[in-house]
Amino acid sequence: MGLGSFFKKNKEDKVKEQSEDCHIDINCDDCEICEKCVIACPNNVLAVIDSKTSVRNSFGCKRCKVCESICPNDCIKVN
């Protein structure tokens, strides 16, 4: 058993990780499209599409809540 085997995840962990769905609520009525959340997201989950902040890839969300904490209008809630 080599050193690399300590860093590998079990297949069950990968399936569980993919099946967890992150739900991000964005209140577009109060959003001023400052793009702070889009820029701050370390996983590139959010994007501005058609002049609205939207979730581009919910499976990429790791629930770090950086977007929620940086939003000046409290428009984002990560569940």
FIROBA-238583 format. One record per residue: residue in three letters; y, x, z of N, C-alpha, C in turn. Coordinates in pm, whole numbers, padded with zeros to 5 digits, always signed. Last residue first. Example, Ala and Ser with C-alpha at 12.3 -4.5 7.8 and 13.67 -1.06 7.14 Angstrom:
2
Ser-00225+01285+00708-00106+01367+00714+00003+01290+00787
Ala-00569+01319+00780-00450+01230+00780-00330+01320+00780
//
This chain:
79
Asn+02679-02868+00216+02579-02927+00307+02453-02844+00307
Val+03008-02785+00191+02874-02738+00155+02778-02791+00260
Lys+03299-02916+00061+03205-02924+00173+03068-02883+00124
Ile+03633-02878-00040+03493-02843-00061+03415-02852+00068
Cys+03896-02919+00022+03836-03006-00080+03686-02986-00094
Asp+04101-02805+00185+03976-02856+00242+03907-02956+00149
Asn+04309-02672+00066+04322-02817+00082+04198-02883+00141
Pro+04242-02405+00037+04360-02437+00116+04376-02587+00144
Cys+03927-02262+00068+03999-02372+00004+04120-02413+00091
Ile+03778-02082+00212+03895-02032+00142+03981-02142+00080
Ser+03559-02219+00318+03656-02159+00410+03784-02113+00340
Glu+03419-02299+00091+03467-02399+00185+03576-02342+00276
Cys+03349-02056-00023+03434-02149-00097+03497-02252-00004
Val+03178-01957+00171+03301-01885+00143+03398-01978+00072
Lys+02925-02055+00234+03042-02135+00268+03174-02059+00254
Cys+02673-01978+00175+02754-01884+00253+02885-01948+00300
Arg+02464-02102+00031+02525-02167+00148+02603-02071+00236
Lys+02396-02000-00207+02321-01948-00091+02377-02002+00040
Cys+02362-02129-00529+02434-02136-00402+02344-02091-00287
Gly+02213-02150-00754+02261-02017-00719+02330-02012-00585
Phe+02173-02417-00793+02059-02339-00745+02099-02197-00705
Ser+02408-02511-00905+02384-02539-00763+02266-02459-00707
Asn+02623-02399-01115+02481-02374-01092+02452-02393-00944
Arg+02880-02513-01126+02817-02464-01247+02665-02452-01230
Val+03069-02764-01004+02954-02680-00969+02884-02642-01098
Ser+03426-02756-01068+03292-02812-01079+03186-02712-01034
Thr+03755-02853-01079+03662-02758-01019+03525-02823-01013
Lys+03901-02944-01387+03842-02986-01260+03750-02876-01209
Ser+03974-02899-01652+04078-02907-01549+04028-02964-01416
Asp+03720-02860-01775+03805-02976-01808+03908-03003-01698
Ile+03613-02664-01514+03571-02725-01640+03654-02851-01661
Val+03592-02386-01330+03689-02489-01367+03651-02537-01506
Ala+03308-02331-01115+03385-02305-01236+03486-02416-01254
Leu+03071-02180-00882+03177-02274-00918+03250-02232-01045
Val+02892-01970-00854+02840-02107-00859+02945-02205-00912
Asn+02886-01690-00809+02935-01746-00935+02884-01888-00958
Asn+02832-01580-00567+02717-01612-00651+02755-01681-00781
Pro+03064-01550-00422+02990-01429-00456+02872-01454-00551
Cys+03367-01708-00476+03223-01732-00470+03144-01607-00512
Ala+03636-01651-00529+03575-01601-00406+03424-01615-00400
Ile+03699-01782-00768+03709-01636-00761+03632-01581-00642
Val+03662-02047-00691+03589-01994-00808+03586-01842-00803
Cys+03843-02075-00482+03699-02089-00456+03616-02030-00569
Lys+04085-02044-00616+04048-01949-00511+03899-01954-00482
Glu+04186-02220-00805+04074-02133-00844+04038-02028-00739
Cys+04358-02423-00776+04411-02289-00749+04311-02180-00787
Ile+04347-02708-00822+04296-02610-00919+04360-02471-00898
Glu+04395-02878-00615+04511-02837-00695+04474-02732-00799
Cys+04218-03159-00498+04211-03022-00549+04331-02993-00640
Asp+04210-03423-00432+04298-03337-00354+04305-03193-00405
Asp+04026-03520-00619+04156-03586-00605+04256-03498-00531
Cys+03788-03383-00593+03875-03347-00705+04013-03412-00696
Asn+03612-03264-00357+03705-03375-00366+03809-03339-00471
Ile+03285-03172-00386+03420-03130-00421+03506-03255-00437
Asp+02997-03075-00221+03087-03186-00248+03227-03131-00273
Ile+02691-02943-00292+02831-02906-00275+02916-03026-00314
His+02376-02882-00184+02464-02989-00226+02607-02951-00191
Cys+02102-02702-00290+02227-02697-00217+02319-02806-00272
Asp+01765-02741-00257+01880-02777-00339+02004-02778-00252
Glu+01478-02557-00261+01590-02597-00176+01711-02622-00264
Ser+01310-02454-00451+01307-02598-00431+01419-02647-00341
Gln+01343-02181-00438+01387-02251-00558+01395-02401-00536
Glu+01226-02124-00189+01366-02090-00212+01421-02165-00334
Lys+00961-02199-00233+01040-02270-00133+01189-02248-00156
Val+00892-02008-00422+00885-02149-00458+00970-02231-00361
Lys+00923-01774-00271+01002-01795-00392+01005-01941-00432
Asp+00733-01810-00071+00874-01800-00034+00963-01825-00155
Glu+00497-01801-00219+00533-01926-00152+00681-01925-00112
Lys+00483-01535-00294+00509-01636-00397+00550-01768-00335
Asn+00660-01317-00070+00541-01392-00107+00579-01494-00213
Lys+00859-01042-00178+00843-01170-00110+00711-01233-00154
Lys+00865-00691-00119+00828-00803-00205+00814-00930-00123
Phe+00899-00482+00051+01019-00551+00007+00990-00671-00083
Phe+00658-00364+00094+00728-00418+00210+00847-00504+00170
Ser+00584-00258-00147+00518-00381-00105+00585-00443+00017
Gly+00715-00015-00175+00767-00132-00246+00705-00262-00201
Leu+00553+00171-00046+00676+00128+00019+00733+00001-00045
Gly+00207+00074-00103+00326+00157-00116+00446+00097-00045
Met-00116+00085+00000+00000+00000+00000+00123+00090+00000
//
